[in-house]
Amino acid sequence: MAPILLLATACGAAPDPTAGIDGEETAMGHIHGIGVDPADGTLYAATHFGLFRVEDQTVVRVADRWQDTMAFTVVGDHHFLGSGHPDLREDLPPHLGLIESSDAGGTWQSLALQGEADFHAIEAAEDQLYAYDAVTETLMASSDMRTFRTVTRLNATDLAADPSDVNRVLATTPAGLVAVEAVSGRQTPIEAPGLAYVDWPRPDLLVGLSPNGDVQVSTGAGTRWTEAGNVPGEAAALEVTTEDWYAATDRGLFRSVDRGATWEPIVTTGS
């Protein structure tokens, strides 16, 4: 398995593709998000140096683009939402706001808040979209992906919508896991292990990932937790599908086929 260069790079400025990164076309930088395209089961990684798709245990840059995709989620067949900072070859403001691709990352269009919002987490739930803006440190919501309202102020790393209640979303914060009511903005602490990333694919399965890669599972909507396993490295992203579970760390991309008990490397870094 060929190692992939994964650089520990600060994620505040847009990458300069003209400078190159030691000639490494597969240099991903820090992974910000992962998602699986339901059209064909392809795994994508949104990173500091562009969007990559996984092919045969290696990564391929999508469309020769180098945008710093800070937030990323897959919402349908070849249908992605994101945010972040542009490829410096583009004449765009430093904050992309909410952007959309309907061709699996080949092209992107601006939907809202271009030049204003720098979303670091995006979560779609039926007709509701939640997004955490790092500029204002606020959780925002939209029902049309074009107009947003502020729900509450908080410092979030990741979001997971309650599959039983579209108006309730979980956020991982420095103070711990909190549940937020979208209508009132009320925050309620959830007693849970220290989690950096969460995914809630169905009412009876809530999965969390700690900063050091410990996998925590709740079948009671967060009322009780069980440690399932460990992903090697420092956690960077989590995606739970109906078949497999995926995680990204500073050591690469990993997959579990046994509900988080063991993790096989898909793409490893050079470290």
N, C-alpha and C positions, 0 to 999 in steps of 0.2 A: 504494500500500500504506500503510495507516494505521499510524503508529508506535504501539508499545505502551510504556507507561511501565514501565521496569524499574529499580527502586531499588537502590542499593548499600547494603543494610541489614545490620547485624550480626545474626547468626542465633542469639541466645541466649535471647531472651524471646519469649513468645507474642504475636502481633499483636493489637492492639485494634481490632476492626472498627467499634466505635462512634465512634472518633475520626475515621475516614475518612482518605483519602490524597489530598488535593487534589481530592476528588470523582471520582477515577479508579477506576472499577469494574474496569478491566483492568490495574491496577497489580499486577504479579506479585511484586516484590521479587526477591531472589536465587533463581535456579533451583537446586534441589537434586537433581532427578532427572527423567528422561524415560522414557517407555515407550509402546509401540504395542499397542493392544488387538487381538488376533488376530480378534476377532469381526467387526470392521468396518474395521480398518486405521486407526483414529483415533489421532492422536498426543496424548499427555497430558504436561503439565509440572507437576511438583510443586514448589511454591515457598514462599517465606517468608510469603506472604499467601494461601495456598490452592492448591487443585488446579484446573488449567485444561485444557480440551480445545481443540484447534486446529480452527477452522472457517473455510474461505475466507480464509486468510492473516490471520486475527485469532484472538484467544483469548477463550474464554467461561468464566466462573467456574462451577465445578460445584457445584450445590445451595446456592448462597449461603453457602458455608462458607469460613472464613478461617484454618483451622488451619495452623500452620507445619509442613509435611510435610518433615522433614529427610531421611528415607530413603524410597525409592519403587521398587517393581518390579511389573511385570505378570506374573502367573503363569498366566493362562488367560483365557478369554472373560469380559470384564467383571470379572475377578477380580484385585484389586490387594492388595498388602501395603505397609505403611508404618510410619512412626514419626514422632516429633517432639513438638510442643507444641500444646495445644488452642486452638481459637477461644475467646476470653475470655468469650463468652456461655455457654459450657458449664461446668458444675460438675465439673471434672476436675482431677487432679493435673497439675503442670507437665510431667512426662515421661509420654508416652503408652505407652511400651513398644512391643510389637508389636501393630499394628492391621490389620484386614482389611476389605475391601469386596468384596461379590459383586454389586454393581450399578453398577460403573464409577464409584465415588467418590460415589454419591448418599448412602450411609450407611456408617458405619464401626462395627466392633465390636472390643472389646479381646480379644486372644488371650492375652497373657502380659506379665508384668513391668510392669504399669501402675503409675506412680508411682516406678519404680526405674530402668528403662533408657531411654536416649536414643540410639537407634540412628541412626547417620549413614550407614550403608551396609548394604544387605540383598541377598543373593544366593541364589536358589533353584537347587538342583541335584538333580533327581529327588526322592528322598524326604528330602533333606538341605537344611536352611536355615542359611545363615551370616549373621551379623549383627555389625557392629562397634558396640560400646557406647562412646560418648564420655564417659560418666560415669566408668567404671572403666578406660577405655583397654584394652579386651580384645576379642579375637575370640571370639565365642560360636557354638555350633552347636545345632541342634535337629532331631529326626526327627519331631516331632509338632506343631510350632509352638506348643507350650504349655509345655514344659519345656526349659530351656536349660542347657548345660554350658559352662564356660570352656575354650577351646582353648589360648590363649596370650595374653600381654600384647603389645600393639603399638599404634602410632598409625597408623591407616589412613585414607585418603581414599576409596578405592574397592576393590571386590572383584570377582573373576571366577573362577568355578569351572572346573576342568579338565573339558571334556566327555568326556575319555577315562577320568577317574578322579574319581568323586564325592567321594572323601576327600582331594582336593588342591585348594587354592584359592590364587589369587594376590591379593596386596594391594599397593596403591601406598602407600608410606610416605615420610616426609621423607628417609630414608636410601636410598630406591630401591625397586625392585620386589623382592618376596620371595614365595617359594612356601612355603605352610604345609601340613604334614601334619595332617589333622584328628584323627587318632588319637593321635599323639605330641605334637603341638604344635610339632614341629621346624620351624624357619625356615631356608630356604636362599635366599641372595641370587641374583637373576637379573640377569645383565648385560644392561642395556637402556638406551635413552635415558631421560632424566628424564620420567616419566609421572605424570599426575595421575589419569587415568581409563583403565580397561581394560574390554574386552568380549571374550568368547571364545565365539562362537556355534557353532563346530564345531572338531574337532581340528586342521584344517589352516588355521585363520584366527583369529589373535589380533590384536586392534586396540587401539592405545593412543593417548591424546591427551595431549600435553604441556600444561603450564600456559599457554603462549602460543599454543596452538591447532595446533601441528604434529601431523600425523597419522602415526603409525608403524604398520607392518604386519609381522607375523611369520607365516610359513607353516611355521615349524619349532618351534612350541610355545615360542617365546621364545629360541631359540638364535641366531637372526639376525633383524635388523630392517631394514626399508627405509622411508624417508620417502616417503609417498604424496602429501601435499598439506598445506594449511593452512586451518583454519577461522578467520575473522576474530574477534579479540577474546580475552578471558581465558576459558579453558575452565571449564565448570561441570558438564557431564554428557555422556555418550556412550551411544548405543544402536545396535547393529548388528543388522539383521534380514536375512532371506534375500533381500530385494529391495533395500531402501534403507538407507543409513546416516544417522543423525541425531546432531546435536551441539547443545549449548546453550553459549552464552558470554554475557559481559556485553553483547553487542550483539544478542542475540536467539536465535532457533531457526533451524537450518540443516539442509539435506538434501543428500546426495550420492547420485547414481545411477551413479557410475563408480568405486566402490571407494575413495573418499576423495580422488580427484585434484582435483575441483572441488566447491564447495559453494554451493548457491543459498539465499538467505534465504527462510524461510517466514514468520517474524514478526520484524520488526526493532524495535529500541528507539528511543526518542526522541533518543538521543545520536548 
